Amino acid sequence: MTISSESIRTIDDMTQLRESVDRLDAELIDLFRLRFACMDAAARIKQDRGAVRDEKRKAEVLANVKRLSEKASIPAPTMAAIWELLVETSISYELQKWDQLRK
């Protein structure tokens, strides 16, 4: 079953709602897995370790998240804070991968 805003509005049972949340969490984890696969690729592609931390790109990502959050009518400051942690975790992960690839 595909979960949509419309299907969520029709749920009137907490068990069913919790099952939907659990499915969405599983989908989010799979999306994060793909995002970290991108970090694996970036570690492989970037020739300079110093290029891993790109403050300009980080600012672009956070601005995009704020804009998308506002458009989706969800709390933009909270989403920006979550993404700040995600980006910093991604940078740390990518640095580790970069070092591993060049041992």
N, C-alpha and C positions, 0 to 999 in steps of 0.2 A: 504494500500500500504506500503510495506517495503521500508525504506529509505536506500540506499546504496551509496557508492561513485560513482558508475556507474550511478545510477538514478539521482544523483545530477548533474553530468556532462552533462546530457541531458536536464536539465531545461534551458529554454531560456526566462522565464517570471518571473518578480519579484514577482508577486502575488503568483505564485506557489512556488517559492523559499521561500518566507516568511511563507507560510503554512507549508513547510517542516521544517523550523527552529522552528516554533511553536510546531509541533509534536515532534521534537527532545527535545525541552525544557520540554514538558510534560513527555517524557520518562525519562529524567534526574531527574526530580522531583520525579518520582516514584522510581527510583533507589536510590535517597537520602533517601526517606521514608524507603526503605528496609535497607539502611545502618544504619539509626537511630534505626530501630528495632533491629539491631545487638547490638547497644549501650544499649538498654533496656535489652537485654539478658545478656550482659556483666555485667551490674549493678546488675542483679539478681545472676549471677554466682560468681562474685568476692566477697570473704568474707571480705577482707581487703580494706578499703577505699583508703589506700595508693597505692594499686595496680592499681587504675584507671589510674593514670598518670604513663605511662611506656615509659620513654625516649628512651630506646633501640628499642621498637616496633615502636615508632613514627619515629625514624630514618630509620627503615626498610621500613615503608610505604612510606616515602618521597623518598627513594632511588628507590623503585619499581616504583613510579609514574614518576620519572625522566627517568628511563630506558624505561618504556612503552611509554612515550611521545616521546622520541628520536626515538624509533622504529616506532612510528606512524607518524613521521615527523611533529610534532606540537611543539610549543615553550616550551621546558622543564623547563626553569626558571620560566615562567609564570604559568605553570601547578603546579610546586612545590610550588609557592607562594599561589595559590588557595588551594592546598591541605594542606598547613600549616594552613590556616584559617579554613578549614574543620576539620582537626584533633583537633585543639584547641577548636573549637565549639563543636565537639563530646565529648571531655574530659569534658568540662563544663556541657554539657547535661547529660553525664553519671554520673557525681558527683551529680547533682540534683536528678537524678533517684535513685542513690544509697541511698542518704539521705531519699528520700520519702519512699523507701521500708523498711527502718529500723526505722521509727518513732515509 
